[in-house]
Amino acid sequence: QVQLVESGGAVVQPGGSLRLSCAASGFSFRTYTMIWYRQAPDQERVLVATIAAVVPVQIRYANSVKGRFTISRNNARNTVYLQMTKLKTEDTGVYFCSVVIPPSQFFGQGTQVTVFS
């Protein structure tokens, strides 16, 4: 079965950095686009970044994180990463990684990022 396990969340001060990881199993990781979402308190889940599987790898970011976040993947380790820099209070939320394997979309349990001064 598909499993996605996020880690790396923490409490950081504005301007700080974090690296989130998502370990995937139960599917052919190298074949699928991987996605990071964020869900802030009392808000809907929003897309943060995506990284495709096909070379040349296409990467997309939400406008709010462009220039600050970097998504990457290691197909040998079945892991997708989200490097976050210059963190802002509005980056606070639970970060989920996700994969769409039709007809379903799968999410991990999430990892909490709190940007707090």
Buried (B, 14 or more C-beta within 10 A) or exposed (E): EBEBBBEBBEEBEEEBEBBBBBBBEEBEBEEBBBBBBBBBEEEEBEEBBBBBBEEEEEEBBBEEBEEBBBBBBEEEEBBBBBBBBEBBEEBBBBBBBBBEEEEEEBBBEBBEBBBEE
